[in-house]
Amino acid sequence: MNRRIGGALVYDSRTALPDPYMALGNGYCYKFTSASYPTGGNWNDKADYVQM
């Protein structure tokens, strides 16, 4: 049996503030325009870097 292990974290890098992040599971497709952002709105155009 093969298992997919891992995922990614997507960060919004902000100066002098905590960096919000979203955890992405392995093997799924995400639509950033419908993913809710912690302070309101969505993740569209807010992702600065991805950590795998």
C-alpha positions as protocol buffer text, in pm:
chain_id: "A"
residue {
  index: 1
  type: MET
  ca { x: 0 y: 0 z: 0 }
}
residue {
  index: 2
  type: ASN
  ca { x: 132 y: 346 z: -92 }
}
residue {
  index: 3
  type: ARG
  ca { x: 48 y: 640 z: 131 }
}
residue {
  index: 4
  type: ARG
  ca { x: 92 y: 1003 z: 47 }
}
residue {
  index: 5
  type: ILE
  ca { x: 274 y: 1171 z: 331 }
}
residue {
  index: 6
  type: GLY
  ca { x: 328 y: 1542 z: 362 }
}
residue {
  index: 7
  type: GLY
  ca { x: 162 y: 1858 z: 253 }
}
residue {
  index: 8
  type: ALA
  ca { x: 251 y: 2225 z: 249 }
}
residue {
  index: 9
  type: LEU
  ca { x: 204 y: 2543 z: 448 }
}
residue {
  index: 10
  type: VAL
  ca { x: 120 y: 2865 z: 263 }
}
residue {
  index: 11
  type: TYR
  ca { x: 221 y: 3187 z: 440 }
}
residue {
  index: 12
  type: ASP
  ca { x: 130 y: 3553 z: 408 }
}
residue {
  index: 13
  type: SER
  ca { x: 446 y: 3734 z: 517 }
}
residue {
  index: 14
  type: ARG
  ca { x: 361 y: 4058 z: 700 }
}
residue {
  index: 15
  type: THR
  ca { x: 592 y: 4311 z: 864 }
}
residue {
  index: 16
  type: ALA
  ca { x: 572 y: 4340 z: 1246 }
}
residue {
  index: 17
  type: LEU
  ca { x: 261 y: 4118 z: 1257 }
}
residue {
  index: 18
  type: PRO
  ca { x: 209 y: 3743 z: 1295 }
}
residue {
  index: 19
  type: ASP
  ca { x: 221 y: 3563 z: 958 }
}
residue {
  index: 20
  type: PRO
  ca { x: -112 y: 3391 z: 884 }
}
residue {
  index: 21
  type: TYR
  ca { x: -77 y: 3050 z: 722 }
}
residue {
  index: 22
  type: MET
  ca { x: -294 y: 2783 z: 565 }
}
residue {
  index: 23
  type: ALA
  ca { x: -213 y: 2411 z: 584 }
}
residue {
  index: 24
  type: LEU
  ca { x: -262 y: 2220 z: 258 }
}
residue {
  index: 25
  type: GLY
  ca { x: -305 y: 1845 z: 265 }
}
residue {
  index: 26
  type: ASN
  ca { x: -126 y: 1626 z: 13 }
}
residue {
  index: 27
  type: GLY
  ca { x: -332 y: 1507 z: -283 }
}
residue {
  index: 28
  type: TYR
  ca { x: -596 y: 1782 z: -283 }
}
residue {
  index: 29
  type: CYS
  ca { x: -667 y: 2081 z: -505 }
}
residue {
  index: 30
  type: TYR
  ca { x: -726 y: 2419 z: -337 }
}
residue {
  index: 31
  type: LYS
  ca { x: -901 y: 2725 z: -475 }
}
residue {
  index: 32
  type: PHE
  ca { x: -751 y: 3029 z: -303 }
}
residue {
  index: 33
  type: THR
  ca { x: -1041 y: 3255 z: -401 }
}
residue {
  index: 34
  type: SER
  ca { x: -1275 y: 3048 z: -183 }
}
residue {
  index: 35
  type: ALA
  ca { x: -1034 y: 2969 z: 105 }
}
residue {
  index: 36
  type: SER
  ca { x: -1118 y: 3195 z: 400 }
}
residue {
  index: 37
  type: TYR
  ca { x: -845 y: 3426 z: 534 }
}
residue {
  index: 38
  type: PRO
  ca { x: -804 y: 3454 z: 916 }
}
residue {
  index: 39
  type: THR
  ca { x: -883 y: 3830 z: 928 }
}
residue {
  index: 40
  type: GLY
  ca { x: -1161 y: 3818 z: 666 }
}
residue {
  index: 41
  type: GLY
  ca { x: -1178 y: 3781 z: 292 }
}
residue {
  index: 42
  type: ASN
  ca { x: -994 y: 3503 z: 109 }
}
residue {
  index: 43
  type: TRP
  ca { x: -639 y: 3390 z: 29 }
}
residue {
  index: 44
  type: ASN
  ca { x: -645 y: 3521 z: -329 }
}
residue {
  index: 45
  type: ASP
  ca { x: -327 y: 3729 z: -394 }
}
residue {
  index: 46
  type: LYS
  ca { x: -209 y: 3692 z: -32 }
}
residue {
  index: 47
  type: ALA
  ca { x: 21 y: 3388 z: -51 }
}
residue {
  index: 48
  type: ASP
  ca { x: 386 y: 3501 z: -25 }
}
residue {
  index: 49
  type: TYR
  ca { x: 569 y: 3169 z: 18 }
}
residue {
  index: 50
  type: VAL
  ca { x: 512 y: 2796 z: 46 }
}
residue {
  index: 51
  type: GLN
  ca { x: 693 y: 2568 z: 292 }
}
residue {
  index: 52
  type: MET
  ca { x: 699 y: 2199 z: 201 }
}
